[in-house]
Amino acid sequence: MRTHSLGFPRMGRNRELKTALEAHWAGRLDTEGLLAVAADLRRRHWALQRDAGIDLVPVGDFSLYDHMLDLAATFGVVPGRYGHAGGPVPTDLYFRMARGGQDACGDVTAMEMTKWFDTNYHYIVPEFAADQAFALTGDGIRAQARQARDAGFAAKAVLPGPFTFLLLGKCADPAADPSRLLPRLLPAYRELLGELAETCPWIELDEPVLAQDLPRDLAEPFRAAYESLIEAAGPAKLLLATYFGGIAHNLPFVAGLPLGGLHIDCQRDPTQIAPVAAALAPETALSLGLVDGRNIWRVDAAAALARLDLAAERVGRDRILLAPSCSLLHCPVDLDDETALDPAVRHWMAFAAQKCREVRLLADAAAPGDRTRPEVAAGLAENRAAWEDRRQSRLARDEHVRRRVAEISPDMFHRPAPYPERARAQRAALSLPPLPTTTIGSFPQTPEIRRARRAHRAGELGDAAYEAFLKETLADTVARQEALGLDVLVHGEAERGDMVEYFGERLSGFCFTKNGWVQSYGSRCVKPPVLHGDVSRPGPMTVAWSAFAASLTPRPMKGMLTGPATILCWSFVRDDQPREATRRQIALALRDEVADLEAAGLRVIQIDEPALREGLPLRRRDWDQAIALAVDDFRLTASVARPETQIHTHMCYAEFGEIVPAIAAMDADVISLEASRSRMELLSAFADYAYPNEIGPGLYDIHSPRVPSVEEMEELLLRAAAVIDPRKLWANPDCGLKTRAWPETTAALANLVEAARRARRRLGLA
């Protein structure tokens, strides 16, 4: 049975691409050197997949920043502000589109960035003009295909399909429908597919939008478009790939299409196998995504083979392909590097390399008779033993945690006073000016901080010396904020690496990898903790550092926590109980931390929930219950605070305008939102919904190195004040500042503080 992969991690086993990208941006590595690193990584990744048993390796899944940005560059979709005259997009322009820029070439903002469906991966949102022209210009995926062919690999080209590309993009006119650009886009796709067919026997077009709710009137245009693309692919077989959910509700889009193959995510929705199989054209292969591409647990081979047998009954084994459920972009590269993990838990895991081997094992066991062959039987027996060990392990259950969850009472979800009363008590306690200024939490993680952290973990820097270094760093961060004139300060989080990993290290039920990095955006990688058991808090996690920072200043100091939905979504979560059960355990642990921060004198506490929107199901019909449960867990975390304690939350890089009523139901006193890349597009949601509490729309993009002017941020504040009561408005960046350097951070915050002062005068609040 033939196997294939939908994509592989890009960064490299040791984050070689991250190192090369950041050296390139810093001027230490030229474009030729960067491209050489990329080519070498691709060769290595193809070889790793092939050697693990993957028959068709993917080309086009590799990117220097983002695959949606790659496709925009390939088709010449470059917003006018970049001054591109047409033709191929050079590397420096490509990165300006992703990151913005402020140099001799001009001052331009970056393109908008948001979450890729319900993952923690951020994609660059294509920007379409009303009269958008599409032309095949870039050579990226074609060059990768030639590289794979010349190196002797059997390659499958992989790129986003036209509907996912259009529907996940935005038009300059927010009211315009990007799907109306399809007739302009199709000729460019047809040309590209025709050229790829010369080197690739298979071409995969990814349409994960089919897992969402699509307008019925798109079904016929979809079918017509794909009939045209199948023709354009000529001798190559066209594989339509769906993932992140089932597509049975959208079968009219694909039923009977003469595709080479249709890929479905059987991990997210195994119930779709029968209806999808019944809808296939006779010549269409069914690609089964049986191995979870989103998590790090072993496949349950027995369950996977039962699903394979069901599919074989419907279409025959000769029409089945096997693959991971989606791209392995969301997994670390190789479990073999994790020699320090607890062997008991490590035995339950599989990273990208191991998942490729699992696909091969399932393919080799495709027919019942194959399962008795010695090498296959041994692999299945080892898989079965790992699963039995996990099911019986005592590492997963903590009866004290489960009793505490069972004892939660309704009053624990509500603050002791309504917002208007709390607001009066907080104004008296904090004495803040109108349009108060603050930041989201983190400050630059300088090379000195990173070196000290590494040295401490390696045992080269003792506990006392490391603590002294952190205290000196925090004192410097507090002093800088006072000098800038910020109203509510933060301690800067110098003691924390990743915002989720830090808490996982201090909670029970987690374990940690040494090299389990996954890409979040661009060169930014995160190392998600592994959640394998019931969660509790052995002791305070943030109190000492927050209290120390508060002792250094008379100004209000925020305690900084990561919320339960975000810890859940940004971890590799156990799959042996409902996700909601795990999140509630996390909420109770964080509730204890809120109480301890308050007892230590912190009167402002921020509980970040950037993953609240991303964690929602893809289909709207499933939203209400999911939102209600996530909001309840935030309230469970925060409602232990007294009325005079101001609770903040923060959200970023998702379409939050869709859930404003749910955000209001969280009942945070202040919410800060990412809004700068979209030029305050989010404000339209607040024009339609009277948000009851306070809000800080982000005034500048911290993922870009550019420093916005005072006038730019003042104009954004005034635009916000036209929609939001200025007495409930805050001024802040759109996210944390850990990835920035101090010079640009200081300059941008100085401009933000001045913008707030000017806006106060303009609005008559000074």
Number of C-alpha atoms within 10 A of each C-alpha: 16 18 23 25 29 28 24 29 24 27 28 20 18 12 19 15 23 20 15 24 24 16 15 17 13 10 10 11 15 14 16 10 14 18 16 12 16 21 15 10 19 25 15 13 22 22 17 19 24 20 13 18 22 25 20 23 26 32 30 24 25 25 19 21 23 19 18 21 23 26 22 25 27 25 22 23 24 27 17 11 12 19 12 15 10 11 14 17 22 12 13 12 18 19 18 18 23 23 23 23 22 15 9 6 10 12 16 19 26 24 21 23 21 19 21 18 22 17 16 25 21 19 24 26 23 25 21 23 17 14 9 16 15 21 21 21 18 19 15 17 22 22 14 21 26 18 18 23 14 10 12 10 20 21 26 29 27 26 24 21 19 22 24 17 23 22 17 20 19 20 20 12 11 9 8 14 14 22 20 12 21 15 11 14 21 17 17 19 22 19 15 22 25 19 15 22 22 15 21 26 18 23 26 25 24 23 19 24 22 24 22 18 14 15 8 10 9 13 16 13 15 17 17 12 17 23 14 15 22 22 17 20 24 15 14 21 21 28 24 23 25 23 25 25 23 26 25 20 15 19 16 17 22 23 17 16 21 20 24 20 25 25 27 32 29 26 24 17 16 17 13 17 22 16 15 23 21 14 16 21 16 14 13 22 23 27 27 25 31 28 28 26 30 22 22 25 24 20 25 17 22 14 11 20 18 12 20 25 16 15 22 18 12 15 18 13 17 11 19 23 21 25 30 31 27 28 21 27 22 24 26 28 29 18 21 11 13 15 11 10 15 12 10 13 17 20 19 19 17 26 24 28 23 20 29 27 19 27 28 23 20 26 23 18 23 20 16 9 8 14 18 13 11 10 14 18 15 13 16 21 13 13 19 16 13 19 20 12 14 18 12 9 13 10 14 16 14 15 9 11 16 15 10 11 15 9 8 13 9 8 11 16 19 18 19 15 13 12 17 13 12 19 20 12 16 20 13 11 14 17 11 15 15 18 25 20 25 24 25 26 22 21 22 19 20 15 10 11 19 15 12 19 21 13 14 16 12 10 10 12 16 12 12 9 12 18 15 11 18 19 17 11 19 24 19 14 22 22 15 15 21 16 11 17 16 23 21 18 27 27 27 29 24 22 22 17 16 16 19 23 22 16 20 24 14 16 22 19 22 22 19 18 19 11 17 23 22 24 23 18 20 23 20 17 17 22 23 26 24 25 23 23 21 22 25 22 21 10 13 17 21 21 22 13 20 24 20 15 22 24 13 14 14 8 17 19 25 29 29 26 22 19 27 30 28 23 26 25 21 20 20 20 25 21 13 11 10 10 14 15 12 22 24 24 20 26 26 23 22 27 23 18 23 27 19 19 24 19 13 15 16 21 23 24 23 26 25 26 23 26 25 28 27 25 20 18 20 19 13 10 10 11 15 12 12 16 20 13 16 24 22 19 25 29 21 25 27 33 24 21 23 17 22 19 21 24 24 26 27 27 26 23 23 23 15 21 16 12 15 17 16 17 20 18 17 22 24 25 25 20 25 28 26 28 27 22 23 15 16 18 13 20 20 12 17 16 13 10 14 14 18 18 18 22 27 29 25 28 30 28 26 24 22 20 19 22 21 21 16 18 15 14 26 24 14 21 29 19 14 24 19 11 16 22 15 21 16 19 23 25 28 29 27 26 25 20 21 21 17 18 15 16 10 15 20 16 15 24 24 18 21 29 24 20 24 23 19 19 24 21 10 12 12 9 14 12
